[in-house]
Amino acid sequence: MRRSIILLSITVFALGAGCKKNSEKTEVVAQTCNGVDSRFALKVFPIIQNSCAASVGCHGNSSGNGPGALINFLQISNAATAIKSAVVTGRMPKGSSLSVQEKDIIVCWINSGAPNN
């Protein structure tokens, strides 16, 4: 009986260890947004334009990539959840990366309700 319990325990442990989630690496971004200037027009929009839309073309006019075009406030705010996930995990922008400060700006803007400010 004891041998069966030990064997069962080892089997359960081995199965559990083999079933790890394949989670993506997430980078720690702003724990608090105090002092982070996350105004849309002044900070967020230029980052999106330079890293996602205009200069690289991935999310420019008529884009079908991911959430589509990210060239105006409405498109960007509608895609806020997808943008936050992509930025925090480092999946985007493809072929480059954002600084921690740029990530904080985007995440804080989204966490504050993605206002048009």
CNS distance restraints for C-alpha pairs under 8 A (distance, minus, plus):
assign (resid   1 and name CA) (resid   5 and name CA) 6.42 0.50 0.50
assign (resid   2 and name CA) (resid   6 and name CA) 6.29 0.50 0.50
assign (resid   3 and name CA) (resid   7 and name CA) 6.13 0.50 0.50
assign (resid   4 and name CA) (resid   8 and name CA) 5.98 0.50 0.50
assign (resid   5 and name CA) (resid   9 and name CA) 6.04 0.50 0.50
assign (resid   6 and name CA) (resid  10 and name CA) 6.21 0.50 0.50
assign (resid   7 and name CA) (resid  11 and name CA) 6.19 0.50 0.50
assign (resid   8 and name CA) (resid  12 and name CA) 6.16 0.50 0.50
assign (resid   9 and name CA) (resid  13 and name CA) 6.12 0.50 0.50
assign (resid  10 and name CA) (resid  14 and name CA) 6.09 0.50 0.50
assign (resid  11 and name CA) (resid  15 and name CA) 6.15 0.50 0.50
assign (resid  12 and name CA) (resid  16 and name CA) 6.07 0.50 0.50
assign (resid  13 and name CA) (resid  17 and name CA) 6.10 0.50 0.50
assign (resid  14 and name CA) (resid  18 and name CA) 6.24 0.50 0.50
assign (resid  15 and name CA) (resid  19 and name CA) 6.33 0.50 0.50
assign (resid  16 and name CA) (resid  20 and name CA) 7.17 0.50 0.50
assign (resid  24 and name CA) (resid  89 and name CA) 6.48 0.50 0.50
assign (resid  25 and name CA) (resid  89 and name CA) 5.87 0.50 0.50
assign (resid  25 and name CA) (resid  90 and name CA) 7.69 0.50 0.50
assign (resid  26 and name CA) (resid  88 and name CA) 5.81 0.50 0.50
assign (resid  26 and name CA) (resid  89 and name CA) 4.31 0.50 0.50
assign (resid  26 and name CA) (resid  90 and name CA) 6.95 0.50 0.50
assign (resid  27 and name CA) (resid  88 and name CA) 5.88 0.50 0.50
assign (resid  27 and name CA) (resid  89 and name CA) 6.19 0.50 0.50
assign (resid  27 and name CA) (resid  90 and name CA) 7.30 0.50 0.50
assign (resid  28 and name CA) (resid  88 and name CA) 7.46 0.50 0.50
assign (resid  29 and name CA) (resid  88 and name CA) 7.06 0.50 0.50
assign (resid  29 and name CA) (resid 100 and name CA) 6.78 0.50 0.50
assign (resid  29 and name CA) (resid 103 and name CA) 6.67 0.50 0.50
assign (resid  29 and name CA) (resid 104 and name CA) 5.65 0.50 0.50
assign (resid  29 and name CA) (resid 107 and name CA) 7.63 0.50 0.50
assign (resid  30 and name CA) (resid 104 and name CA) 5.29 0.50 0.50
assign (resid  30 and name CA) (resid 107 and name CA) 7.64 0.50 0.50
assign (resid  30 and name CA) (resid 108 and name CA) 7.42 0.50 0.50
assign (resid  33 and name CA) (resid 104 and name CA) 7.69 0.50 0.50
assign (resid  33 and name CA) (resid 108 and name CA) 5.68 0.50 0.50
assign (resid  36 and name CA) (resid 104 and name CA) 7.27 0.50 0.50
assign (resid  36 and name CA) (resid 105 and name CA) 6.37 0.50 0.50
assign (resid  36 and name CA) (resid 108 and name CA) 7.25 0.50 0.50
assign (resid  37 and name CA) (resid  43 and name CA) 7.22 0.50 0.50
assign (resid  37 and name CA) (resid 105 and name CA) 6.56 0.50 0.50
assign (resid  38 and name CA) (resid  42 and name CA) 7.92 0.50 0.50
assign (resid  38 and name CA) (resid  43 and name CA) 5.88 0.50 0.50
assign (resid  38 and name CA) (resid  44 and name CA) 6.45 0.50 0.50
assign (resid  38 and name CA) (resid 105 and name CA) 4.80 0.50 0.50
assign (resid  38 and name CA) (resid 106 and name CA) 6.73 0.50 0.50
assign (resid  38 and name CA) (resid 108 and name CA) 6.12 0.50 0.50
assign (resid  38 and name CA) (resid 109 and name CA) 5.05 0.50 0.50
assign (resid  39 and name CA) (resid  43 and name CA) 5.53 0.50 0.50
assign (resid  39 and name CA) (resid  44 and name CA) 6.45 0.50 0.50
assign (resid  39 and name CA) (resid 109 and name CA) 6.79 0.50 0.50
assign (resid  39 and name CA) (resid 115 and name CA) 7.95 0.50 0.50
assign (resid  39 and name CA) (resid 116 and name CA) 7.89 0.50 0.50
assign (resid  39 and name CA) (resid 117 and name CA) 5.49 0.50 0.50
assign (resid  40 and name CA) (resid  44 and name CA) 4.62 0.50 0.50
assign (resid  40 and name CA) (resid  45 and name CA) 5.62 0.50 0.50
assign (resid  40 and name CA) (resid 109 and name CA) 7.10 0.50 0.50
assign (resid  40 and name CA) (resid 114 and name CA) 7.79 0.50 0.50
assign (resid  40 and name CA) (resid 115 and name CA) 7.06 0.50 0.50
assign (resid  40 and name CA) (resid 116 and name CA) 6.02 0.50 0.50
assign (resid  40 and name CA) (resid 117 and name CA) 5.27 0.50 0.50
assign (resid  41 and name CA) (resid  45 and name CA) 5.41 0.50 0.50
assign (resid  41 and name CA) (resid  46 and name CA) 7.43 0.50 0.50
assign (resid  41 and name CA) (resid 116 and name CA) 7.50 0.50 0.50
assign (resid  41 and name CA) (resid 117 and name CA) 6.15 0.50 0.50
assign (resid  42 and name CA) (resid  46 and name CA) 6.99 0.50 0.50
assign (resid  43 and name CA) (resid  47 and name CA) 6.64 0.50 0.50
assign (resid  43 and name CA) (resid 105 and name CA) 7.07 0.50 0.50
assign (resid  44 and name CA) (resid  48 and name CA) 6.32 0.50 0.50
assign (resid  44 and name CA) (resid 105 and name CA) 6.57 0.50 0.50
assign (resid  44 and name CA) (resid 106 and name CA) 5.85 0.50 0.50
assign (resid  44 and name CA) (resid 109 and name CA) 7.49 0.50 0.50
assign (resid  45 and name CA) (resid  49 and name CA) 6.03 0.50 0.50
assign (resid  45 and name CA) (resid  73 and name CA) 7.84 0.50 0.50
assign (resid  46 and name CA) (resid  50 and name CA) 5.96 0.50 0.50
assign (resid  47 and name CA) (resid  51 and name CA) 5.83 0.50 0.50
assign (resid  47 and name CA) (resid  52 and name CA) 7.73 0.50 0.50
assign (resid  47 and name CA) (resid 102 and name CA) 7.13 0.50 0.50
assign (resid  48 and name CA) (resid  52 and name CA) 5.06 0.50 0.50
assign (resid  48 and name CA) (resid  53 and name CA) 6.29 0.50 0.50
assign (resid  48 and name CA) (resid  70 and name CA) 7.41 0.50 0.50
assign (resid  49 and name CA) (resid  53 and name CA) 4.78 0.50 0.50
assign (resid  49 and name CA) (resid  54 and name CA) 5.24 0.50 0.50
assign (resid  49 and name CA) (resid  55 and name CA) 6.84 0.50 0.50
assign (resid  49 and name CA) (resid  70 and name CA) 7.75 0.50 0.50
assign (resid  49 and name CA) (resid  71 and name CA) 6.89 0.50 0.50
assign (resid  50 and name CA) (resid  54 and name CA) 6.19 0.50 0.50
assign (resid  50 and name CA) (resid  55 and name CA) 5.38 0.50 0.50
assign (resid  50 and name CA) (resid  56 and name CA) 7.33 0.50 0.50
assign (resid  51 and name CA) (resid  55 and name CA) 6.76 0.50 0.50
assign (resid  51 and name CA) (resid  56 and name CA) 6.55 0.50 0.50
assign (resid  51 and name CA) (resid  93 and name CA) 6.32 0.50 0.50
assign (resid  51 and name CA) (resid  98 and name CA) 7.90 0.50 0.50
assign (resid  52 and name CA) (resid  56 and name CA) 6.09 0.50 0.50
assign (resid  52 and name CA) (resid  57 and name CA) 6.84 0.50 0.50
assign (resid  52 and name CA) (resid  58 and name CA) 6.03 0.50 0.50
assign (resid  52 and name CA) (resid  59 and name CA) 5.73 0.50 0.50
assign (resid  52 and name CA) (resid  60 and name CA) 7.73 0.50 0.50
assign (resid  52 and name CA) (resid  70 and name CA) 7.43 0.50 0.50
assign (resid  52 and name CA) (resid  93 and name CA) 6.18 0.50 0.50
assign (resid  53 and name CA) (resid  57 and name CA) 5.02 0.50 0.50
assign (resid  53 and name CA) (resid  58 and name CA) 5.77 0.50 0.50
assign (resid  53 and name CA) (resid  59 and name CA) 4.38 0.50 0.50
assign (resid  53 and name CA) (resid  60 and name CA) 4.47 0.50 0.50
assign (resid  53 and name CA) (resid  69 and name CA) 7.14 0.50 0.50
assign (resid  53 and name CA) (resid  70 and name CA) 5.94 0.50 0.50
assign (resid  53 and name CA) (resid  71 and name CA) 6.32 0.50 0.50
assign (resid  54 and name CA) (resid  58 and name CA) 7.99 0.50 0.50
assign (resid  54 and name CA) (resid  59 and name CA) 7.45 0.50 0.50
assign (resid  54 and name CA) (resid  60 and name CA) 5.59 0.50 0.50
assign (resid  54 and name CA) (resid  71 and name CA) 7.61 0.50 0.50
assign (resid  58 and name CA) (resid  63 and name CA) 6.72 0.50 0.50
assign (resid  58 and name CA) (resid  65 and name CA) 6.62 0.50 0.50
assign (resid  58 and name CA) (resid  69 and name CA) 7.98 0.50 0.50
assign (resid  59 and name CA) (resid  63 and name CA) 5.23 0.50 0.50
assign (resid  59 and name CA) (resid  64 and name CA) 7.62 0.50 0.50
assign (resid  59 and name CA) (resid  65 and name CA) 6.42 0.50 0.50
assign (resid  59 and name CA) (resid  68 and name CA) 5.78 0.50 0.50
assign (resid  59 and name CA) (resid  69 and name CA) 4.36 0.50 0.50
assign (resid  59 and name CA) (resid  70 and name CA) 5.33 0.50 0.50
assign (resid  59 and name CA) (resid  71 and name CA) 7.45 0.50 0.50
assign (resid  60 and name CA) (resid  68 and name CA) 7.87 0.50 0.50
assign (resid  60 and name CA) (resid  69 and name CA) 5.00 0.50 0.50
assign (resid  60 and name CA) (resid  70 and name CA) 6.25 0.50 0.50
assign (resid  60 and name CA) (resid  71 and name CA) 6.28 0.50 0.50
assign (resid  61 and name CA) (resid  69 and name CA) 5.50 0.50 0.50
assign (resid  61 and name CA) (resid  70 and name CA) 7.83 0.50 0.50
assign (resid  61 and name CA) (resid  71 and name CA) 7.08 0.50 0.50
assign (resid  62 and name CA) (resid  68 and name CA) 7.27 0.50 0.50
assign (resid  62 and name CA) (resid  69 and name CA) 6.12 0.50 0.50
assign (resid  63 and name CA) (resid  68 and name CA) 4.87 0.50 0.50
assign (resid  63 and name CA) (resid  69 and name CA) 4.90 0.50 0.50
assign (resid  64 and name CA) (resid  68 and name CA) 4.68 0.50 0.50
assign (resid  64 and name CA) (resid  69 and name CA) 7.10 0.50 0.50
assign (resid  65 and name CA) (resid  69 and name CA) 7.63 0.50 0.50
assign (resid  67 and name CA) (resid  79 and name CA) 6.05 0.50 0.50
assign (resid  67 and name CA) (resid  82 and name CA) 7.24 0.50 0.50
assign (resid  69 and name CA) (resid  75 and name CA) 6.75 0.50 0.50
assign (resid  70 and name CA) (resid  75 and name CA) 5.36 0.50 0.50
assign (resid  70 and name CA) (resid  76 and name CA) 5.23 0.50 0.50
assign (resid  71 and name CA) (resid  75 and name CA) 6.72 0.50 0.50
assign (resid  71 and name CA) (resid  76 and name CA) 7.13 0.50 0.50
assign (resid  72 and name CA) (resid  76 and name CA) 6.22 0.50 0.50
assign (resid  73 and name CA) (resid  77 and name CA) 5.86 0.50 0.50
assign (resid  73 and name CA) (resid 116 and name CA) 7.02 0.50 0.50
assign (resid  74 and name CA) (resid  78 and name CA) 5.96 0.50 0.50
assign (resid  75 and name CA) (resid  79 and name CA) 6.29 0.50 0.50
assign (resid  76 and name CA) (resid  80 and name CA) 6.07 0.50 0.50
assign (resid  77 and name CA) (resid 114 and name CA) 6.04 0.50 0.50
assign (resid  79 and name CA) (resid  83 and name CA) 6.01 0.50 0.50
assign (resid  80 and name CA) (resid  84 and name CA) 6.03 0.50 0.50
assign (resid  80 and name CA) (resid 110 and name CA) 6.27 0.50 0.50
assign (resid  80 and name CA) (resid 114 and name CA) 7.22 0.50 0.50
assign (resid  81 and name CA) (resid  85 and name CA) 6.28 0.50 0.50
assign (resid  81 and name CA) (resid 110 and name CA) 7.71 0.50 0.50
assign (resid  82 and name CA) (resid  86 and name CA) 6.13 0.50 0.50
assign (resid  83 and name CA) (resid  87 and name CA) 5.98 0.50 0.50
assign (resid  84 and name CA) (resid  88 and name CA) 5.96 0.50 0.50
assign (resid  84 and name CA) (resid 106 and name CA) 7.20 0.50 0.50
assign (resid  84 and name CA) (resid 107 and name CA) 5.98 0.50 0.50
assign (resid  84 and name CA) (resid 110 and name CA) 7.22 0.50 0.50
assign (resid  85 and name CA) (resid  89 and name CA) 6.08 0.50 0.50
assign (resid  86 and name CA) (resid  90 and name CA) 5.94 0.50 0.50
assign (resid  86 and name CA) (resid  91 and name CA) 5.00 0.50 0.50
assign (resid  86 and name CA) (resid  92 and name CA) 5.20 0.50 0.50
assign (resid  86 and name CA) (resid  93 and name CA) 7.83 0.50 0.50
assign (resid  87 and name CA) (resid  91 and name CA) 6.43 0.50 0.50
assign (resid  87 and name CA) (resid  92 and name CA) 5.54 0.50 0.50
assign (resid  87 and name CA) (resid  93 and name CA) 7.38 0.50 0.50
assign (resid  87 and name CA) (resid  98 and name CA) 7.87 0.50 0.50
assign (resid  87 and name CA) (resid 103 and name CA) 6.40 0.50 0.50
assign (resid  88 and name CA) (resid 103 and name CA) 7.05 0.50 0.50
assign (resid  88 and name CA) (resid 107 and name CA) 7.90 0.50 0.50
assign (resid  90 and name CA) (resid  97 and name CA) 7.18 0.50 0.50
assign (resid  92 and name CA) (resid  96 and name CA) 7.73 0.50 0.50
assign (resid  92 and name CA) (resid  97 and name CA) 7.01 0.50 0.50
assign (resid  93 and name CA) (resid  97 and name CA) 5.84 0.50 0.50
assign (resid  93 and name CA) (resid  98 and name CA) 7.34 0.50 0.50
assign (resid  98 and name CA) (resid 102 and name CA) 5.81 0.50 0.50
assign (resid  98 and name CA) (resid 103 and name CA) 6.25 0.50 0.50
assign (resid  99 and name CA) (resid 103 and name CA) 6.28 0.50 0.50
assign (resid 100 and name CA) (resid 104 and name CA) 6.09 0.50 0.50
assign (resid 101 and name CA) (resid 105 and name CA) 6.24 0.50 0.50
assign (resid 102 and name CA) (resid 106 and name CA) 6.38 0.50 0.50
assign (resid 103 and name CA) (resid 107 and name CA) 6.04 0.50 0.50
assign (resid 104 and name CA) (resid 108 and name CA) 5.81 0.50 0.50
assign (resid 105 and name CA) (resid 109 and name CA) 6.12 0.50 0.50
assign (resid 106 and name CA) (resid 110 and name CA) 6.29 0.50 0.50
assign (resid 107 and name CA) (resid 111 and name CA) 5.98 0.50 0.50
assign (resid 108 and name CA) (resid 112 and name CA) 6.07 0.50 0.50
assign (resid 109 and name CA) (resid 113 and name CA) 6.75 0.50 0.50
assign (resid 109 and name CA) (resid 114 and name CA) 5.22 0.50 0.50
assign (resid 109 and name CA) (resid 115 and name CA) 7.20 0.50 0.50
assign (resid 110 and name CA) (resid 114 and name CA) 4.42 0.50 0.50
assign (resid 110 and name CA) (resid 115 and name CA) 7.92 0.50 0.50
